[in-house]
Amino acid sequence: MSQFELVQYKRKKGTKKNLDHLGLNAAKKAQKFHSSFDMYKETPLVSLSSLSKELNVKNIYVKDESYRFGLNAFKVLGGSFAIGNYIAEKLGRDIEELPYHTMISKEVKEKLGDITFISATDGNHGRGVAWTANQLKQKSVILMPAGSAEERLYNIQSEGAKASITDLNYDEAVRLANRYAEENGWVLVQDTAWEGYEAIPTWIMQGYTTLAYEAYLQLQGVKPTHIFLQAGVGSFAGAVQGFFASVYGDDRPVTTIVEPNAAACIFQTAKAEDGKIHPVTGNMNTIMAGLACGEPATVAWEVLKDYSDNFVSCPDYTAAQGMRILGNPLAGDEKIVAGESGAAGFGLVSEVLRNPELDWLKKALGIDENSVLLFFNSEGDTDRDNYRRIVWDGFYKRTDMD
Ligand SMILES: Cc1ncc(COP(=O)(O)O)c(C=O)c1O
């Protein structure tokens, strides 16, 4: 069996999920909120022209989220916007009346009283929630799945959170966080959704649109032909997909959702095509820790099923290869420090374009010399030990998998 699997959806005519909540106006609102933060700076959109010549495509763009707020990943965009909206709702205000300095003010804290935010996370989302809670002088509790990196735990604890690594997988940790929230009156800020828990995850997705909107502006009218989005529960992919599908309508770029073989729950759900969510269970052993999630977020799947074109499940070595290529640029290109989940989309395509055995996939994805490819490096080296093992010591090569 191939280590690469593809499911393709034909573009639908007729009624599709409404995208107003992820469209231009929604994204402008989220970006306005984030830009009120002192540490806000748009992250770079890097054009890799030497590499695009080498790989025989027209251009390769990488939006580098390792620069986001000094937190090394995009995730804070979601947690902060969700918490901002939660507070706005509590105070009976609109988020537009709650820019950063108002939100963290003494006056707001006094009105709110003490709140504990809780979340389950492999690290990046938890760091964003803990960071936001810290800014608000509120408490946070973060539960991490078994096998989470010590460095990620430490970074969350450094934001004042009560954080621990559990012996559960991601989805089980989410259920435990939900139970603690109910038992203790804490606020669950979870980056995935299920029936009955969709308001906060929708705000989280809206928060992610900031990075899509920035990329759209940075592209200065250049429309990518292809967008590649890595997925855990799919909230990130759904948000970015939703934004670009809303902006470009029927002329939207071809979008491919990328997941590791060990945790390809969106892929399995797409493949079954029976209107139901198809979870993946077990320990989901993959180097792409941020993508090691077994249950698609309902609010994300609603978008992905109507607007995404391709769903690909791929082996771990592709992400490792992506990290090495981005970290060792050709002359004239900028270096990008990409973590395992961050490099997933790019890693898949680098392999598809370099490995003749994957010509079938290149053709199916419709990539050729006129293609303009857009990727999102969703995290930097959030686990530096593993980054070095992969980039310096060359762990996880294609040949290891033979
Ligand atoms: C770095 C990184 N990239 C991508 C994702 C995927 O996001 P989602 O779970 O919304 O699909 C995550 C999730 O934690 C992540 O940490």
The ligand as an SDF file (V2000), in Angstrom:
LIG
                    3D

 16 16  0  0  0  0  0  0  0  0999 V2000
    1.7050   24.0610   14.5030 C   0  0  0  0  0  0  0  0  0  0  0  0
    0.3400   23.5770   14.2110 C   0  0  0  0  0  0  0  0  0  0  0  0
   -0.0460   23.5350   12.9400 N   0  0  0  0  0  0  0  0  0  0  0  0
   -1.2850   23.1120   12.6100 C   0  0  0  0  0  0  0  0  0  0  0  0
   -2.1730   22.6970   13.5910 C   0  0  0  0  0  0  0  0  0  0  0  0
   -3.5120   22.1740   13.1660 C   0  0  0  0  0  0  0  0  0  0  0  0
   -4.5750   22.9290   13.6220 O   0  0  0  0  0  0  0  0  0  0  0  0
   -5.9870   22.2530   13.7920 P   0  0  0  0  0  0  0  0  0  0  0  0
   -5.9400   21.3460   14.9670 O   0  0  0  0  0  0  0  0  0  0  0  0
   -6.9160   23.3930   13.9650 O   0  0  0  0  0  0  0  0  0  0  0  0
   -6.2500   21.4810   12.5560 O   0  0  0  0  0  0  0  0  0  0  0  0
   -1.7930   22.7270   14.9250 C   0  0  0  0  0  0  0  0  0  0  0  0
   -2.6990   22.3180   15.9890 C   0  0  0  0  0  0  0  0  0  0  0  0
   -2.3860   22.2830   17.1590 O   0  0  0  0  0  0  0  0  0  0  0  0
   -0.4930   23.1830   15.2470 C   0  0  0  0  0  0  0  0  0  0  0  0
   -0.0550   23.2200   16.5120 O   0  0  0  0  0  0  0  0  0  0  0  0
  1  2  1  0
  2  3  1  0
  2 15  2  0
  3  4  2  0
  4  5  1  0
  5  6  1  0
  5 12  2  0
  6  7  1  0
  7  8  1  0
  8  9  2  0
  8 10  1  0
  8 11  1  0
 12 13  1  0
 12 15  1  0
 13 14  2  0
 15 16  1  0
M  END
$$$$
